[in-house]
């Protein structure tokens, strides 16, 4: 039985208050899968009664700490921050806590955090990593986001290829006839790399001329400025449609275009990727291909907590959507 404070409410009291079976309370407390309605009833009863359970005692008995480590570069990037927010929500609904680790793109820190997570006996690791030499531990459940390692390591991602196709087709639908794709990316071949592949394939299929500039993470932003200047003549940009690898980069590109006297969306239409909103929950910063971040978070959590191998596919791609936000003429 899960421990409780002396003379405090018991699990039986919680079950009675919630109107559910004792076993349901136990499953909720131990982070096991139950119906959402039952989970909410139990959590409300726990809060109302002030029930407390002994996490350290449970960890000793079950060899579980109900803690999952999330390893990401940072939360300054709005996409990473949003992802961490929704993963935390998904974990709390399963009565798990999140150990948040920031790597700042440092390869050594990624390895150190993997070791630290194992030493702290977390029940699993969800990670968005950039170390090409990273060795995934076999002794602990591991789920990656946006990076495929092997068929043994589950990966959750948006449909990046489909998003690239969607962006090219949308720009063509809006009247664009000469396109370009711009991105800064990791040297790794990961799922986001497919955005360019989908875009290029769609342009070829539609017989639309296009160019690509793909910088690695060490190249300066000035390379993009040089690219745009090279294609700027007599006050006019050669391209009338741009697909940018991320919304953050799209925001910077639009500022550069305005400095050149190029109007967005009148002269050139711009579509980003991610679905970043102003202040986190208001309007989108650019017209964009939106990643389903809440669904990505839920899928990652469901995979890391699943004991059923059939619930842990090697790659799960979730659908993306397009949203207009003033940088296109729709």
C-alpha angles and dihedrals in degrees: 000000000000111000124251140190116275112270090001129123117294133223087257089058090052092049091051093047092049094042093234138115120277089242090058090056090049092051092049093049092048093049095247123150116275134153113286093237091054092046091053092049092051094046091049090051092048090052094045094049097039091234115181127193131198108250096181092051091048091049091054093049099042102026087234129114098189088232127125123193118224114199115194135149096250144305095246088087103078093222093054091045092051091047092051090048094054095041089054091051091049091049094048090053087059091046093252130132127223126231104204119208125185117204099178085213090294109147094205091051090055090057092044092052092051089054093045092050091053092046090053089052097236114179093235147342129239111191143180101196140177104186108116090201097048114139113211112222114238094203097071135045109264132187124182128205119217096348126091114208105165142320087271094060115065116228127197120198145149119256094268095169091051089048091056091050090047093052094050093047092047092052090049091048088054091055103265116149105176118044140185135192120212128185147151112214146169118268086242121099098237138152096275087059086072091070089078092045093053092046094050093046092052092048091052091047091052093041092237119151113241143166132207131211113184117177125191120234094265097055117097126248088243088079088069091049090052091049092052093045091051089057095043117096134160091358094306133105115226091225125068095185131044129187110196123200095232137013091240091057091043089057090054093045091052090053090052092049091052090052088054091052093251113141123223120239097358096063101020130013119219132203122184132188132240107044099250116181131206110263089359098282109040133076122334115263094225139001100282153171101250121221113215093237098171089051091046089052094048092047092050092049094045090052096047092049097043120108091191114091090206088065090058108069117183091242130015117186117192123203122260130210137210123239126186115222110167102284091091129053098245 
